[in-house]
Amino acid sequence: MRGEFSLPWDRYRNLKTIRWPHRKFTSLQILINNIKELEKGVGNRIEEKLKDVIKVLEKEKKKLKEILDMELEKKTKRLRQTCFKANYKRRRLMPSSIPH
């Protein structure tokens, strides 16, 4: 059974076809949504900076649609990682409604 599944992937790799980077797109969209949520509760100066960050992320997303094998910028990767860690910590600190 293992051989049946590996054959199409081997052909795929040999053709060097570029895969659709759906994880990168979803990651960027989640990042944009997180920043938009952050934008709601801050002052005007910070809000403008966050809007600029959103514009940059939208441009990067558009660029990724044109160049599918493009790597995300280091700043974007770090921002994504920071947002993920903050969300994780927030979820951990929230009291769970499920009794043990």
N, C-alpha and C positions, 0 to 999 in steps of 0.2 A: 503494500500500500504506500509505503514511503516513496518509492520510485515514481509512482503516478503523480504525486504532488510536486516533486522536485523538477520534473521534466519541463513544465511550462515556465517555471522560474528560471531555469537554465537558459531557455530560449530567450526569455525576456532580458536577462543579463547580457547575453551574447549580442542582442540587437542594440543594446545600450539605449533603450528607450527611457525617457525621463518620466518618472512617476509624478503624479499630481500631488503636490505637497499639502494635503488637507490638514495635517497636524499643525503645520506652520500657520496656515490661515486661521484655524480655530484658536490657536495660541494667541495670535495677534488680535483677533476679535475679542477674546476674553480680556486681554490686556487693555484694549480700548474701552471696553465696558467698565472695567475696574477703575480706570482713570476718570471716566465720566461720572461714576458714583462718587469718587473722591472730590470731584469738582463741585458737587452740590453744597458741601458744608465748609467751604473756605472763603477767604476774602477775595477782593477784586484782583489784586496783584498776582496772587498765586493762581487764581482762576485763569488769567490770561496766559500764564506759563503753561498751565495744564492744557489749554486749548492749543497752544503751539505744539506741545508734545503729541496731542491727538492728531494734529495735521501731519506731523512727521511720520507717525505710525500709519496713517492712511496712505501717505505717499509710498511708504515702504511696502504696504500691502498691495498697492497698485503695481509697483515695480516687480513684486514677486509674481504677480499674474503674468507679466510679460516675460520674465526670466525665471523659469520654474526651478532651476537648480541653484538659485542664488542663496547665499548664506545670509542669515540675519546679522545686523550690525552688532558689535559687542555691547554697545550701550543698550540696545533693545533687549538683548539676552539678559543683561544684568537687571534691567528694569523688570522684566518678566519674572526673573528669579526672586527679586525683592517682593514683588506683589504676591507671588505664590506663597512665600514664607509668611508674609503678613496675614494673608487669608487663612493659612494653616494655623497660625498662632491664635487668631481670633476665634476660629472654630474650636480649638482645644480649650480655650478659656471659657467658652460659653457653657453654662450648666446644661447637661443633657436632660431631656425630659423623660428618658427611659430609666425607670428605677432598676437597680441591680439586685 
